[in-house]
């Protein structure tokens, strides 16, 4: 007799409830569906209705469950009771924590707001934090971008009015040739994966330019293993070849760029290098040798080369003439740059031919009628199916600003900015060049700063300096040393606060910025600065307030710790005013909302979202924008602020469902039910760009009118792309002694050298100021795809992929240095030495070594066990990177924007002598932090769920 088959539920329900929200495991901000069972997370999946990821979810996003249940979560506010760095705290209640913070901040606000330095990490809420700093009145505010990608953002916003990553994307549906520059396991990962899948499916070519082949580069059709810091030279060689072959889009250049604008050629004159203009300020172009016209007139055929004599007798040449003159110079020929870049000259010539063939021989037209900004009607849209995407690999160098600009010039010459098939703007971009918001520097009568602390400098008069030209900000941003530092300079704050340069501060307040470990150069010295005391026994940085959700290395150096929630326990606004999630065909924003109640997650746990804490503190301090006329708080919490705050009449943090009943979008009065409308819609809002407005946004009447209506632009004037930057030339003129605002003598040569109105190339500072013989190798880091921006080294699932890192080097490089696979080696820079374990890898340019960043942890942090591989064998290259240049005269940063030059690092390597009987571990090692080791909370949680499902007890 046959036994009956057991009744097995092969598809058990994974939860009793599902909620949609936005992921926070990296900067991609995908839509997710969170499955709950009895109020606990069971599963996270992608939301197929979300415009960012369309249901795709990566390992990081899926592992968000373990991020929430991490043993490293902080439970209560902490007040330091031991020495800084000891990890000795006592738990306090929120009332006491907020009273202490208020007692520190209120006197500063009354005395001198600049004594507060407020710097935030990857918080994704800069629309709030920057506005809060403005209300406080401090110029000393900045965010993560200064040590991540400001070169990328600033170069784009000063050149084409947008930029790669969050401001634009390749035309995934039409491009036939994609170049990835310095892109690894990068930001915006799921949309990029979706796009790369489209390209692979239809046979488009993908070329990856990077010293290391991994991530997206691993599926590229061609990998160009370039030497770090030479991408600009490679781009110039491509431009050289295109100009030589006359394979450029002159029609595009005249229509949409300043190629034909006349540049005054008057060496020594006060207007040398500025545009020739008529009496009303309109730029001029040449029609022939004697006739001139306004450059933005229609129905003219302007000259783009030649020398012309203006009516006042001065000479002038078109901007394109200067472009051709510079990049046709033999110094930029493929044979001249090949050795320095590490790329065969024939390869450079072939890539240039392939770009031209894709752009011109495979050109196409979309049958979409549209009207340009000057009223001309077109029956189609001319396509140029060449796209580029770039990121931190080219940005994090001391020559990164000009390298990023070089890529944009290359795109413009091909007619490949916002044309079908090319790089495309994502709303609210493009913006005017430069964007209109300048950095705040003066306080009003009520103490509020006259503008947000971060912005875009239009000329020397916008710098935040005193009458003598000295910096007024603690990070020296917007000074003559780093004039266009649009994101601030977080990497300089701790040294300058310790040194009292340009003045002592009272309180350093930081949020999610692990500045005592992997977010700082010169890590050991940074730790020393955080703990150093004056002769009277007081700390040189008097007070440190730090907010984080986890027991990171930085927590140990705070005097007051404010515990944040996890991303599944709070409201957040992913705002168009901040870091948008739009795509090229539509504007979008989103929210996070509490899918879990923090009070019910762990007994005794009492945490609050930092944004709500910041609003509470602002009201307690009495900041104008956060209090009513009677002194009462204006907002209940961050959720209330998201709904009711207006940055301008009708403009708030969220664009969807505005108006009294949610009947309007983008601009309208606050809607009390706005957050619920987002929740009901899956946590996001999206508005389609009209079909005839989706390309040539900088000069498309349909887009410009739509963007003005939506509040993205203050006017609907066309945006002219800048081959040649007059803004940058203004600084060079100031350095040459012209104008009312000039640099101090010690900065004149620097400004005159690096403020070139055309992109230029120079050796990265560390390579130029050391010897190639002494330090023959470049050393770079990158985050692994499974931890990119994920803060994931305490995540139980992600740790199973990797719990330590190695220094990867090419086998040929190892052979030259007598190193065997898995040898322990010493890695030395001009700044210091570390001991690490080597691993052979052929996916690296032979003159470069590399490692995964931020896997190495300090013992005692993140609730990792005392023998966790992250602390014993993991390491940071940060210990080798000086925060100042080898000469010691400036920050280790780009001289234009101040971006941290992480990837300029030069090293030498040698085998490390074995230690008899000793267990090998990386060095340097620091004393373990006394913040407790891991408990088994995630394991207990899993067992409890299984027991509940199976009807047993545990």
N, C-alpha and C positions, 0 to 999 in steps of 0.2 A: 504494500500500500504506500503510495507516494505521500511524503510529508508536504503539508501546505507551505507555500512560500511565505516568509514573514512579511508582515505589512510594514514597509519602510517608507518613510516620507523622504523622497529623494530631492525635494525642493522645499526645505523648511523655510518658514518666513525668517528673514534676518532682522526683523524688528516689528514693533507695533505702531510706529509712527515715522514719518519722513518729513524733513524740513529742508528747504533750499536756502543757501546762503553763498558767500564768496570765500574761496580758499585764501589762506594767508601763508602758505608754506613756501612761497617764493614771490617774486614780483610780478608774476603772470596774472594773478587775480582771476582765476577760472571760476566758473559757476559749479557748485557742488550740491549734491543731495546727501544729507546726513540721516542715516537710519538709526533710530533710537529704539531701545527696549527697556521699558520701565525707567525711563529717564536717563539711561546710560547709552553711550555711543556703541553701535555694533558694526557699522560699516559706512564708508564714505565712497561715493561714486560721482562721476562727472554728470553734470546737468546737460542733457542733449539739447535743451532749448536755449542755452546761454550763448550769446554771440561770441564770446572770447574763445571757448574751447569746444563748443558743440558736442559736449559729452565726453571728449577725450580727457583722461586724467593720468598723471604721471605717478611714479613711485612716491614722490614727496607728498602729493595730494592725498593719495590713499593712506599714507602713513600719518596723516593728521590726527588720527585716533590716538596714536601713541605719543604725539606731541602734546595732546591735551592731557593724557594720563601720565605724563613724564614725572618720575620721582623728583626731578629738579624743580618742580613748581614751587614758588614761594607761597607761603600761607598767610603771613601777617606782616604789617609794617615792622621794620627793624630799626633800632637805635644802637649805634656803635657804643660798646662799653670797653673794648680793648683798643690797642693801637690799630691804626689803619693797616689793612692787609692781613691782620690776624684772623679775620672772620669771626670775631667775637662780638655778638649782638645780644640784645634782649628784645623779645617781642613786645610790641606796644599796641594799643588800640588806635583806631583811625582818628578819633578826636584828638588824642595826644600828638599823633604824627602831623596832622594838619595844623594844630596850634604851633608846633615847633617850626614847621615850614613857613607859616605866616609870620612868626616872630622873626625869622631871618629875612624874609623877602620884603615885608612892609617897610622897615627902615631904609632898605636899599632904594626902594621906589621913591621914598620921600627925600632921600639924600642925593643919590646919583644913580639912575637906573642902569647905567653902563657897568656898574659893579656886579651885575648879574650876567653871567655867560650861560646862555641856554642853547644847548646843542643836542640834536636828535639824530638817531640812526635811521634804519629802514622802517620808519613808523607808518608811512603811507598816509599821514594825516597832516601834511605840511600846510594845507589850507587853514587849519586851525592853529597849529603851533606857531607859524610865522605871524599870523594875525594877533595871537596872544602876546608874542614878543613886542609887536608894534604897540599894543595897548599898554604893556609894561613900560615901554619907552626905551628899551635897550637896543643899541645897534649890534650887540653881541649875540646874534642868533645865526645859526646855520644848520644844515642838514647833511645827509649822507653823501650827496652828489659830489662834494668837494674832494673826497678821496675815492670816488668811483668813476664818474663819467662826465664831469662838467666840460671837459674838452670836446666831447661829442656833442653835447647840448649847445654849448656856446658857439662852437664853430658852425654848426648848422643854423642856429638862430641869427647869427651875424652874416650868413652867406646865402641861405635859401629860405629862411623863415620857418624852418622845421628841422627835423633831425631824424636819425635812425632810431629804432626801437619804439619808444612810447609815442613818438611824434610822426611816425611814418612806417610803411611796410612795402615790400616788393609787390608788384602786381602778379600775384600768384597764378592768376588765370590766364595771363597772356605772355609773361616773360619767357624768352627762349635761352637766356644766358644770365646766370646769377653768379656774382662774385661776393663771397663772404670774406670780410677783412677783420681779422682779430676776433672772430666769433668762436666761442667754444661751447660749453654746455650753458647756454646763455639765458638772459632775460627773455620773457615772452615765449617760453619754450614750447608750449603746446600749439599755439598758432603757427610757430615756425615749423614744427613737425608736420602739421597738417599741410602747410604750404609746400614743404619739401616733397611730401608725398605726391602732390599734384605735379610738381616738376618732373619727378622721376617717372611718373606714369606716362607722361607724354614725350619723354625723351629730351627735355631741356637740359642744357649743360650746367653743372654746378662746379665752381672753382673755389677752393678754400685756401686762403692766404693766411698762414699761421705757422709759427715755429713748431707747434705741436699738432699732431693729427689725432683728434679724438672727437667724440660727440658728433655734431653735424658734419664736421670735416671727414669723419670716417665713411660717410656715404657719398661724399663728393666724387665727381668724375675725375677731378684732378686736384692734387694737394701740392701747393707751392710752399715748401718749407723755408720761409724767409727768416733772415736774421732779425732779432728783435730791434725795434726802433728805426728800421729802414723802410717801412711801408711808404713813407712820403717819397723817398727816392724812386721806388718802384712805380708809384703813381705818376711821377713826373716823367719817367722814361716812357710810360704808356702815352702820356700827353704829347711828348716829343714825337713819337712815331705817328700819332694821329695827325698832328699838325704837318709833319713832313709829307704825309700821304694825302693831305687835304681831305681827310675823312672826318669832317666835323659838320655840325648842323648850323650854318650861319643864319638861316632864316629863323630858327628857334632863338639863337643868341640875340638877334636884333629885336625880336618880338618881346622876349620875356626877361632879358638880362640887361645889364648896363654896358654891354660890350661896345656900343657905339658912342657912349658918353665921352665927351672930351675931358682929358685930364691935363691940368695946367703943368707945363714943364718949365719951371722957373727956379732953378737951383739956388738955394739961399733965400728965396722969397717967402713971405709969410703965407702964401697960398699955394706953394709948390706941392703938387700931388693932390690938390683938391679938384673938384669938378668945376669946369667953367660953367657959369650960370648967367642968365639974363637978369635984368633989373628986378624982376619979380621972383627971382630965386629958382627958376626952372633950369634944369641941366640942359646943356647944348650939345648938338652933334653937328658934324660937317656934311653938307650936301655935295659940295665940290671945294676947290681950293679957296674960294672967296665967299661962299654962301654958307650960312649957319641956320639951324632951326632948333626949336625945342625938341629934345630927344624923345619926348613921349607923344609927339604929333603923329598922326596917321597919314598915309598917302605919300610918304617920303622914302627915299632910298639912301640911307645914311652910309657914309664911309666908315669902315672898321679898321683901316690901316692908313698910315701916312702922317705927315707932319703938317700942321696948319698954324697960321698966324692969326691970332684973335684981333679984334678991332682995337684993343688997347696995346697991341704990339707984342704981347707975350705969345710964346709958342704953346701948342697943345697937341696931344695925340689921343686917339681913341683908346679906351681901356683895353680892347682886344689887341691893339698894337703892342701894348706892354706885355700882355700874356704871350703873344707869339715871340716877341723879342726875348723874353726870359726863358721860355721852355724849349725853344729851338736851339738854345745854347748847347754846344757839344758836351758840356759837363753833365747834361741830362740824357745823353744818348745811351742806349742799352749797353754798349760796350764799356761806357764810362762808369756805370753804376753796378754792373753785374757782380763784380767781386765783393763790393761792400754789402750788397743785398743777399748774396749767396744764391743768386738765380742766374742760370745761363742766359747770355744775351739773346740767343736764338729763341729761348722760351719767352722772353719779354716781347720780342718782335711778333712771335706767333700769337700771344695773348692780345696784343694790340690789334692784329688783323682779325682775330675772332670777335673782338668787341665791335669793330667796324662792320664786319659782315653781319653780325646779329642786328645791329642798330639800323643799318641802311639796306643791306641786301635782303633782309628778312622783314623789312618794314611792312606795316599793314595799316589799314584804316578801319576805325569803328564807325558804322553808319549811324552816328548820333549827331543830330543838328544841335548847335549851340551858338551862343552869342558871347563875344569877348568883351572885356571891360571897356573897350572904346566904341562899342556898338556894332562892330563888324560881325556879320552872320557867317557861319561856317556850316557846311552840310555834312561834315564828318570830322573825326578826331584822328590826327596823325599819330600812329604808334611807333615807339622805339623799344623793341622787346629786349632791353638790357636793364637788369636791376642790380643794385648793390645793397648790401646790408653790412653794417660794421658795428663794433662794440668795443669793449674795454681793452682788448689786446692792442689796438692802435692808440687808444685814448690815454692809457696810463703811462705815458712817457713825458719827459720834459720837452719834447718837440711834438706832443700830441695834438695841440690846437691846430698847428699849421698842417699836420698830416691829415686831420679830419677835413680841413678846408680844401686840401688838395683833392680828396675824393669827390667833394662837391663840384669843384671846377671840372674834374674829369666827367662827371655826370652831365654837367651843363653843356660841355663841348659836344657830347653825343646827343643832346636834345632829350636827355633821359631823366628829367625831374618832372614828375606828375603827368607824364605822357602815358598813354596806354602801353602796357608792357614794362614800365620802368618803376622806379621808386615812386610811391604815392603818399601824399599827406593824409594824416588822420585828423579829423576835427578834434579840437578847435584850431588846428594849424592848417595853413601857414599863418604866421603873424607878420606884422610890419617889421622891417629890418632897421635897427634892432627893435625888439618889442618895446612898447611905450613905457612900461613900468620901470622907473629908476629906483635905485636903493635909497631907503630912508636915511636921513642924517641929521635932521633938526627936530627938536621937540616943540610941540604946541604948548599953549598955556596950561592945558590940563595934563601935561606930561606925556601925551601920546606922540609917538614918532610920526613924522609927516608922511611917511610911506612905509610899506613893509621893509624889513631890514635887508632882504635880498631883492635884486632886480638887475637891470641891464644898463650899463654905463653907455651914454651916448657921446661923451667927450670928457676931457680932463676936468671940466667943471663939475662933473657928477661924482668924482672920487670922494670917499669918506676919509678925508685927511684934515689936519689942522692947518692953521695959517702958514706954518713952516713946511708944510708938505709931509708931515709925519703921520703915520697911520692912527686912526681913531678907534679901530676895532681891535679886539684882543687877538684875533686870528690874522690880522694884517690884510684881510680881504679888502678889495676896492682901494688899495693903496698903490703908490707908484711902483712897488715891488711886484704886485699881481693885480693889475687894474681891472681886468674883465672877469673877476672871480664870482660869477653869477650864483654859484651855490655855496659860497663861503669856503672856509678852509679848516675843516674839522681836525685835520691831522696836525695843525700847528697850535691848537688851543692849549694843550696841557703844558708844553714847554713854555709858551708865552705867559700863561697864568702863573706858573712857577717863578718865572723870571721877572714878573711884573712889567712886561713889555707889551704895550707902551705905558701901562699903569697897573697897579695891583687891583685884583677883583676881590669881592667878598665871597660870592657863592658861585660854584659851578653846578649847574643843573643839567643832567643828561638823561636821555630816554633811549633805551635799547641801543646803546653804543658801547661795544665791548672794548673800551679804549685802554684797558690794562692788559690786553692780550692781542688777538688777531686783527683788531682794527687800528693798531698803532704801529708805526715804524719805530725802530729803536726801542723794542719792548722793555728790556731790562732798565734802561734809563728812564722810560716813562713811568715804570713802577717806582723808581727812586724819586721822581718828581712828585708823584702823588703822596709819598710818605715823608718828604723832606720837611724839616722844621727850621724855623728861624732861631736866632740865638736865645730868644726868650722862651723857647720851648713850644711855641705855637706853630701849627702847620703853615707852610708858605702859601698853600691854597687853603684858605681858612675853613671853608665849608663845602661839602659835596653832597648833593641830593641826587639819588639815582633811582630810576624807575625801570623795572624789568619784570617779566613774568617768571624768570628762571634764575637759579643760583649760578649765574655766569661769573667769570673771573672778576669782572668789574664790581660786582656786588661787594666784595671784600674790602674795597677801597672807598666805600661811601660812608658818610656819617649818618645819613638817614636814607632808608630804603623804602620805596613805595611800591608794593607788590601789584603788578598788573594782572589782568585776567588773561586767559588764553583767547584766541580769536573766535572761539565758539561760544563765548560767554558775554559778548559785548556788541554794542552798535559801532559801526564804522561807516564812513562815507568815502567811497571811491569816486572822487569828484572831478568834474571837468575843470575846476579851478586849480587842480593839483596835478595828479598823475593819471591821465585819462586812460580808459580802456576802449576807446573808439576803434573802429576799423575804417578803412578808406571810403567805404560806402555808407557809413552811418556814425552818428554821434551816440555815445553810450556812457552811462555811469551806473553805479551799483551801490549796494549797502551790504554790510554784515549786520546780523541781528542775533541776539542771544538764543541759541537753540538749546542751551543748557543754563541752569540757574547756578551761579558760582557757589551760593550758600549750601547747595545740596550735593556738591561734588566730593568734598572730603570733610570729615568732622573737624571742627576748629578752624577751617580755612575761611579767611575773611579778606578778599581781594577786591579791587575796584579798577575799572578801566582807566588808564592814565588820562585819557582825554576828558573824562568826567571829573577826575581829580584836578586837572589843570583848570577847568572851568570853576570848580569850587574854590580853588586857591585864588583865582583871579577875583572872585567876588569878595573873598575874605580880605584880600589886599586892597580892594576898592578900585579896581581898574575900571575906567569909564565905560568901556564897551561891555562890561560884564556886570554892571550894577545899574539899578534904576535910580531915579532922582532922589528917592528916600534912602538910598544906600542898600536896599535889599537886593538879593541876587536876581539877575535878569533871566537866567536860564536854570532850569531844574537840574539838568545833566547834559551830557553830550547829545543824546537823542533829541532833547528839546532844542538844543542849539542847532542841530542839523536842520530841523524843520523851520525854526523861527528866525534864525540869523539871516540878514540880507547884507551881502557885500556891497551891493549897489541896489537901487530901487528895483525890486522884482527879481534880483539875481541872488540865489542862495547856493549852498553847497550841492544841492541836487537839482537837476533840470526837469525831472519827470513829474507829472501830475501836480503842477503848480496851480495857483488860483484857489479861490475859496472852496471849490468842489472838485479840484483836480482836472479842470477842463482845458488847461493850457500847458504848453511845454516851454522849457528854457527860461522864459521871463514871465513872472506873474507873482501875485501876492502869495504868502505862505499858506499852505494847506494843512490843517491840523491832522488830516488822515494820510499825509504823504507817505510816511514810513509803512503803513499798512498796505497802501497800494503797491509799494515795491515788494513787500513780502508776498502779497497775493500774485505778483507777476514773476515770482521766482528770484527776487532779489535784485533785479536790474531794470533799466529803462533804455530804450534805443529808439532813435529817430533816423529814418533814412535820408540820406542826401538825395536831392532830386536827380534823376538819371542824367539830365543834361549838364549837371554841375559836378560830376564825379572826377573829372580830369581837368588839368590846367587850372586848378583852384586859385592859383595866384593871380590869374587874369581872366577868370570865367565870370561873366556878369551874373549868371544864375547862382554860382556858389557864393560870390562876394555879397550879394543881396541876402541870400539865405543865412550866411554866417553873421551878418550884421543884425538881422532879425532875431537870431538865436542868442545874440549877445557875445559872440566869439570875437567880433571885430567892432571897433568903435566907429569905423567908416567903411564904405564899400570901394575905396580907391584900390587900383591894382597894386600888387606887391612886386617890386622889381628885384629880381635875383642879382646878387652882387658878385660878379667875377672879381672886381676890384673894390676894396673896402675903404671908403673915405673915412669912416669912423676910426679905423685903425691908423690911417695916415695922420689924423689929428693929433694922436699921441706922439708920433714921430716928429711932427712939427714942434710940439711943445718941448720935446727933448732937444730940439735944435735951437731953442731960444725964442720961439714965437708964441704969442697968445698971452692972456692974462694969468693963466694957471700953468705953471711949469714945474717939472720935477726938481727935487733937491739934486745937488751936483753928483752925489754918489749913485744916483739912479739914471742919469742922463744917457750914458753909453748903453746901458742895458735896454732902456726903452727904445732908443734909436735903432738898436740892433734887431730886436725881436718883434717890434711893431711894424711889420712889413705889410703893406696893403695888398700884396699878392702872396699866396702861400709860398713858403720857403722851407728849406731843410737845413738842419744843423745836427751835429753829433749830439746824442743825448748827454746830459751834463756829466753823469758818472763816468761814462766812457771817455769823455773829453778831458776830464780832470784826474784820471788815473792812467795807468799804462796798460796797453793790450798785452804786453809780455807778462806783467805782474798778475793780471786778472783776465785770462784769455777767454773765459766763457760767460755767456749771458745766463741768468737764472730767472725763471718766471714761475708764477703759480697760477692755478685756476681751480675753481670749484668743480667737484664732480657733479654730473647731472643729477644724481640722486641726493645731493645736498646743496645745490645751487640756491643761495639765499634762503636756505631752509632752517638755519639754526639747528641742524639735525644731529649733531654729534652726541646728543643725549637720547636720541630717538631709538627705542628698542628694535624697531624693524629696520631702519636705515643702517644701524650699526652692524647688522648682520651682513651687509654688503661690504663694508670696510670699517675696521676699527683702528687702523694705523695707516700711515703714509710712508712712502719711500722717495728717495731722490732718483728720478729716472734719468738715465743717460744712454746715449747711443752706444752700441757695442764698439764702434770704431773709436769713439771718444775714450771709452774705458780702456781699450787696448793701448792708446797713446799714453795713458797715465798709470798703466800697470795695475788696473783695478779689475777684480773678478766679480761675477754676479753675486749679490748679497753681501759683499764686503762692507765693513764699517769704514766710513771715510770722513775726513775733515773737509769742510767747505768754508773757505775764507774769503771775505770781502775786505774792502779797505776799513770797514767798521768793526769786524769781529769774526769769530769762528764758531761753527756749530759742528757737532758730530752726529752723523745720521747713517742710515743703512742705504746702500745703493741697489738699484735694480735696473737690469738692462731693458731697453725698449727701443725699437727701431722707428717709432712714430715721432721722432724728435729731430729737429735740425742738428747736425753734429756739433755745432759750436754753442749749443744751448743745453742746459739741464733744467728739469722742471719737477714740480711736485703738486699734489692736491693741497689746497689751502684750507686751513681752519679745522682739519681733522685732529691735529695735535692739540691736546688740552693740558691745562695745568692740573696737577693732582689736587683733589679736594673740591674742584669745581664741578658743577653740573650733576652732582650726586653720583658721579661715577665711582666704581669700586677702586680701592687703593692701588690695585694692580692692573687697572684697565689699560689695554694697549695704547689708547689715545694719549695717556700720560707717560707711559714708560718708553714706548718706541715712536710715538707720533712726535712731530716737530713743526716748527714754524720757520719759514725763511725770514720772517719779520725781524728776528734777532740780528740778521745781517744787514738790514736796510737802515741806513741812517736817515733821520728826519731832516737833516741839512745836507747840503752838497759837500763833496770832499774838501772844497776850499773853506767851507764854514761860513759863507757870506749870505746865503739865502736858503730858504726851505728847499727840500728835495722835491721840486715841483716845477710845473710849466710856468715860464716867466710871464705868460699872457693871462692865464686863467687861475694859476695857483693850484691846478689839479695835482694830487700826489703822484709822483713818478715811480710807482711801485716796480715797474718792469724795466727800469734802467739798471737794475742790479747787475754788477760784474763780479765774478768769483774765480777762484782757482780751487782745485780739488786734489786730494792726496789720500792714500790709504792711511787708516788710523791703526796705530800699533795695538795689538791685542792686549787685554788685561788678564793676567793669569787668574783663572778661577772665578773671575767676576762675571756677573750677569750683565751683558751689554745692554745699554740703554742710551737713548739720545741725550745730547747735552746742548745747551745748558738745561739743568734741572733746577727748579725753584722749590723752596719749602712748601709742602702741601698746605692748602688753605683749610682752615678748620671749620668747614661748613657742612660736614656730615657726609656719609657715604650713602650709596643707593639702598633703598628699601625694596621690598618685593611687591609694591602696590600694583604694577601692571599684571604680574603673575596672579596675584590674589584676585584681581578683577576678572581675569579670564576664567579662573576656576569657579568663581561665584556665579558667572553667567551660565557655565556649563551645568553646574549643579541645579540652578533654577530651571533650566530647560529640561533636564532629565528627572526633575522631581526628587532630587536627593539633597542632602545637606553637606556643607563643607566646613 
